[in-house]
Amino acid sequence: MGPVARILALLVLPALVACGIPRDPEVTLERVTGGTMRVGVTEADPFTILEGDEPTGGVEVLLVEEFADSIDSEIEWITGSEEELFAALEVRELDLVIGGLTSTNPWSAKVTFTHPYLTTFATVGVPEQEQQGEDIAGMEVAVEKGTDLAGLLGETDAEVALVDDIALADGAAAVENWLLDDLGLYDSDVRLKESDHVMAIQLGENDFLTTLERFLLHREDHIESLLDREGAL
């Protein structure tokens, strides 16, 4: 073989090998399209809402139902703890896991996360629009006890007021952004955290991943409306 032929062979061989790599090793998309999709779900209001072992609402439950309709798939719901569901997903007993998951979840090395479909944030809500952008140092801010927001608020200079139910608090409050309207509060622009929300699938199921991400793409307004509705107090 001459030098030119050897160069051509080196260029063509990787392309041929790449074409032979299956995009879905477990043919997930092919199997669930017109078939049954096994979806693991754990409680994470307002993203997933359960009654007993049945999902009854939540942003992600509704999105998955719409996605299933788009590929003519039935859903088999499996409930459990996050650890149980990820373990089942890792050994390919589930096709999809939802439950308010974020991109910082430590299981990211063992499963595949979609690109974030929604970013939410926790903020200090204030009762007067004129207080937007105001320094919260010394301001009394209510926060539900036993939550991560209580810990995050404690790292600021605000005066922390622990409450059992944020819906009953008066004045400023540390809340997720979707609760501001329900509580009649304005965003102070003091960010306590941001969360990029994702869904999880098996490693390597690229056709299924691409189809799911295309479904979620450009649905920002619809997803925000679902969050406003499902996240109501």
TORBA-608814 format. One record per residue (C-alpha): residue number from 0; x, y, z. Coordinates in nm, 4 decimals. Layout:
BEGIN
R,NUM,X,Y,Z .
...
END
This chain:
BEGIN
R,0,0.0000,0.0000,0.0000 .
R,1,0.1428,0.3390,-0.1009 .
R,2,0.1722,0.6357,0.1342 .
R,3,-0.1358,0.8121,-0.0079 .
R,4,-0.3462,0.4978,0.0281 .
R,5,-0.2291,0.4548,0.3877 .
R,6,-0.3265,0.8146,0.4703 .
R,7,-0.6718,0.7670,0.3159 .
R,8,-0.7187,0.4456,0.5113 .
R,9,-0.6323,0.6223,0.8364 .
R,10,-0.8836,0.8959,0.7584 .
R,11,-1.1671,0.6662,0.6548 .
R,12,-1.1311,0.3959,0.9225 .
R,13,-1.2301,0.6133,1.2226 .
R,14,-1.5393,0.7330,1.0359 .
R,15,-1.6423,0.3759,0.9584 .
R,16,-1.5853,0.2697,1.3190 .
R,17,-1.7831,0.5661,1.4494 .
R,18,-2.0747,0.4826,1.2226 .
R,19,-2.0840,0.1341,1.3732 .
R,20,-2.1186,0.2592,1.7311 .
R,21,-2.4846,0.2245,1.8404 .
R,22,-2.6368,0.5488,1.9598 .
R,23,-2.8616,0.3623,2.2053 .
R,24,-2.6817,0.0476,2.3297 .
R,25,-3.0022,-0.0622,2.5048 .
R,26,-3.2270,0.0694,2.2218 .
R,27,-3.4226,0.2698,2.4786 .
R,28,-3.5858,0.5084,2.2339 .
R,29,-3.6877,0.2263,2.0002 .
R,30,-3.8292,0.0229,2.2902 .
R,31,-4.0301,0.2993,2.4582 .
R,32,-4.1671,0.4512,2.1362 .
R,33,-4.5054,0.2881,2.0996 .
R,34,-4.4218,0.0807,2.4087 .
R,35,-4.3752,0.1420,2.7819 .
R,36,-4.1396,0.3871,2.9505 .
R,37,-4.0284,0.2997,3.3046 .
R,38,-4.0095,0.6233,3.5021 .
R,39,-3.8729,0.6457,3.8553 .
R,40,-4.0197,0.9284,4.0622 .
R,41,-3.9485,1.0572,4.4106 .
R,42,-4.1360,1.3304,4.5998 .
R,43,-4.0089,1.6824,4.5331 .
R,44,-4.2948,1.9327,4.5401 .
R,45,-4.3618,2.1255,4.3114 .
R,46,-4.1677,1.9169,4.0569 .
R,47,-4.3162,1.5827,4.1561 .
R,48,-4.6208,1.5422,4.3789 .
R,49,-4.7214,1.1993,4.5075 .
R,50,-5.0208,1.0548,4.6848 .
R,51,-4.9125,0.7206,4.8198 .
R,52,-4.7338,0.5435,4.5351 .
R,53,-4.9015,0.7444,4.2594 .
R,54,-4.7776,1.0713,4.1069 .
R,55,-5.0673,1.3161,4.0981 .
R,56,-4.9007,1.6319,3.9733 .
R,57,-4.5903,1.8428,3.9589 .
R,58,-4.4004,2.0149,3.6800 .
R,59,-4.1900,1.7133,3.5838 .
R,60,-4.4716,1.4612,3.6099 .
R,61,-4.6757,1.6690,3.3660 .
R,62,-4.3782,1.7186,3.1327 .
R,63,-4.3023,1.3457,3.1256 .
R,64,-4.6677,1.2697,3.0511 .
R,65,-4.6553,1.5141,2.7593 .
R,66,-4.3260,1.3653,2.6384 .
R,67,-4.4732,1.0133,2.6553 .
R,68,-4.7699,1.1280,2.4461 .
R,69,-4.5308,1.2740,2.1868 .
R,70,-4.3689,0.9316,2.1281 .
R,71,-4.6863,0.7256,2.1821 .
R,72,-4.5502,0.5687,2.5018 .
R,73,-4.7259,0.4364,2.8104 .
R,74,-4.5715,0.5192,3.1484 .
R,75,-4.4990,0.2696,3.4231 .
R,76,-4.4396,0.4799,3.7346 .
R,77,-4.2001,0.3442,3.9978 .
R,78,-4.1718,0.5374,4.3251 .
R,79,-3.8870,0.5243,4.5731 .
R,80,-3.6094,0.7188,4.7368 .
R,81,-3.3581,0.9010,4.5191 .
R,82,-3.0904,0.6457,4.6111 .
R,83,-3.3153,0.3515,4.5215 .
R,84,-3.4153,0.5029,4.1884 .
R,85,-3.0630,0.5945,4.0824 .
R,86,-2.9394,0.2478,4.1720 .
R,87,-3.2145,0.0988,3.9524 .
R,88,-3.1340,0.3425,3.6710 .
R,89,-2.7655,0.2534,3.6856 .
R,90,-2.8410,-0.1165,3.6282 .
R,91,-3.0923,-0.0247,3.3522 .
R,92,-3.4103,-0.1217,3.5331 .
R,93,-3.5486,0.2281,3.4734 .
R,94,-3.5447,0.4493,3.1656 .
R,95,-3.5875,0.7882,3.3305 .
R,96,-3.5739,0.9350,3.6822 .
R,97,-3.7342,1.2614,3.7950 .
R,98,-3.7723,1.4329,4.1294 .
R,99,-3.6488,1.7926,4.1365 .
R,100,-3.2971,1.6811,4.0413 .
R,101,-3.0294,1.9444,3.9870 .
R,102,-2.7090,1.9426,3.7861 .
R,103,-2.4961,1.9257,4.1043 .
R,104,-2.6385,1.5863,4.2022 .
R,105,-2.3509,1.3491,4.2962 .
R,106,-2.4921,1.0666,4.0785 .
R,107,-2.3839,1.2532,3.7646 .
R,108,-2.0841,1.0203,3.7228 .
R,109,-2.3000,0.7079,3.7028 .
R,110,-2.6021,0.8235,3.5013 .
R,111,-2.6651,1.0842,3.2320 .
R,112,-2.8356,1.4146,3.3068 .
R,113,-3.0181,1.6173,3.0457 .
R,114,-2.9107,1.9718,2.9846 .
R,115,-3.0893,2.1961,3.2381 .
R,116,-3.4466,2.2565,3.1265 .
R,117,-3.5174,2.5205,3.3953 .
R,118,-3.3175,2.7428,3.6310 .
R,119,-3.4776,2.8525,3.9572 .
R,120,-3.3425,3.0572,4.2444 .
R,121,-3.3997,3.1224,4.6126 .
R,122,-3.4142,3.4843,4.7178 .
R,123,-3.5151,3.7159,4.9966 .
R,124,-3.8644,3.8392,4.9165 .
R,125,-3.9561,4.1828,5.0486 .
R,126,-4.3058,4.3263,5.1056 .
R,127,-4.2481,4.6634,4.9355 .
R,128,-4.1389,4.7063,4.5762 .
R,129,-3.9238,5.0008,4.6863 .
R,130,-3.7123,4.7565,4.8889 .
R,131,-3.5865,4.5794,4.5779 .
R,132,-3.2086,4.6009,4.5726 .
R,133,-3.2003,4.7138,4.9360 .
R,134,-2.9311,4.5809,5.1708 .
R,135,-3.0797,4.3107,5.3963 .
R,136,-2.8225,4.3620,5.6735 .
R,137,-3.0165,4.3849,5.9999 .
R,138,-3.3481,4.3176,5.8234 .
R,139,-3.5692,4.0549,5.9899 .
R,140,-3.6227,3.7779,5.7378 .
R,141,-3.8470,3.4772,5.7998 .
R,142,-3.7415,3.1311,5.6840 .
R,143,-3.8768,2.7826,5.7430 .
R,144,-3.6770,2.6005,6.0079 .
R,145,-3.4907,2.2836,5.9154 .
R,146,-3.4379,2.3840,5.5504 .
R,147,-3.1258,2.4558,5.3487 .
R,148,-3.2535,2.8114,5.3071 .
R,149,-3.2336,2.8577,5.6835 .
R,150,-2.8654,2.7685,5.6729 .
R,151,-2.7983,2.9886,5.3700 .
R,152,-2.9817,3.2844,5.5215 .
R,153,-2.7785,3.2391,5.8399 .
R,154,-2.4646,3.3139,5.6361 .
R,155,-2.5951,3.6625,5.5532 .
R,156,-2.6218,3.9695,5.7771 .
R,157,-3.0007,3.9434,5.7999 .
R,158,-3.1776,3.8841,6.1300 .
R,159,-3.3084,3.5288,6.0905 .
R,160,-3.6615,3.4526,6.2106 .
R,161,-3.7317,3.0777,6.2046 .
R,162,-4.0945,2.9794,6.1358 .
R,163,-4.2834,2.6526,6.0983 .
R,164,-4.4770,2.7608,5.7870 .
R,165,-4.3517,3.0342,5.5563 .
R,166,-4.7079,3.0978,5.4364 .
R,167,-4.7903,3.2393,5.7809 .
R,168,-4.4882,3.4701,5.8012 .
R,169,-4.5173,3.8498,5.7916 .
R,170,-4.2689,4.0761,5.6208 .
R,171,-3.9569,3.9662,5.4350 .
R,172,-3.9005,3.5948,5.3769 .
R,173,-3.6411,3.3648,5.2240 .
R,174,-3.8257,3.1644,4.9573 .
R,175,-3.7972,2.9972,4.6214 .
R,176,-3.8760,3.2338,4.3361 .
R,177,-4.2023,3.0626,4.2395 .
R,178,-4.3540,3.1512,4.5794 .
R,179,-4.3006,3.5280,4.5557 .
R,180,-4.6358,3.6034,4.3894 .
R,181,-4.8297,3.3770,4.6250 .
R,182,-4.6818,3.5550,4.9270 .
R,183,-4.7233,3.9039,4.7792 .
R,184,-4.3487,3.9629,4.7924 .
R,185,-4.1003,4.1287,4.5582 .
R,186,-3.7589,3.9916,4.4653 .
R,187,-3.4909,4.1793,4.6604 .
R,188,-3.2246,4.0515,4.4172 .
R,189,-3.0427,3.8882,4.7096 .
R,190,-2.9666,3.5423,4.5700 .
R,191,-2.9287,3.2635,4.8248 .
R,192,-2.8859,2.9887,4.5630 .
R,193,-2.9574,2.8962,4.2014 .
R,194,-3.0631,2.5516,4.0812 .
R,195,-3.0374,2.4058,3.7300 .
R,196,-3.3054,2.1386,3.6999 .
R,197,-3.2405,1.8194,3.5045 .
R,198,-3.3793,1.4721,3.4408 .
R,199,-3.1722,1.1507,3.4533 .
R,200,-3.1443,0.8619,3.2069 .
R,201,-2.9154,0.5608,3.1619 .
R,202,-2.5576,0.6175,3.0527 .
R,203,-2.4999,0.6015,2.6776 .
R,204,-2.8618,0.6175,2.5571 .
R,205,-2.7905,0.9070,2.3249 .
R,206,-3.0907,0.8762,2.0905 .
R,207,-3.3277,0.8750,2.3869 .
R,208,-3.1413,1.1678,2.5457 .
R,209,-3.1495,1.3723,2.2257 .
R,210,-3.5214,1.3093,2.1748 .
R,211,-3.6034,1.4087,2.5331 .
R,212,-3.3897,1.7217,2.5170 .
R,213,-3.5464,1.8274,2.1866 .
R,214,-3.8868,1.7896,2.3500 .
R,215,-3.7844,2.0114,2.6446 .
R,216,-3.6130,2.2712,2.4246 .
R,217,-3.7966,2.6005,2.3638 .
R,218,-4.0685,2.5169,2.6178 .
R,219,-3.9538,2.7796,2.8684 .
R,220,-4.2852,2.9671,2.8796 .
R,221,-4.4853,2.6467,2.9161 .
R,222,-4.2559,2.5183,3.1912 .
R,223,-4.2722,2.8512,3.3765 .
R,224,-4.6532,2.8425,3.3613 .
R,225,-4.6528,2.4876,3.4985 .
R,226,-4.4234,2.6000,3.7815 .
R,227,-4.6488,2.8942,3.8667 .
R,228,-4.9485,2.6613,3.8807 .
R,229,-4.7929,2.3597,4.0540 .
R,230,-4.5855,2.5702,4.2931 .
R,231,-4.8794,2.7586,4.4399 .
R,232,-4.9169,2.7626,4.8177 .
END
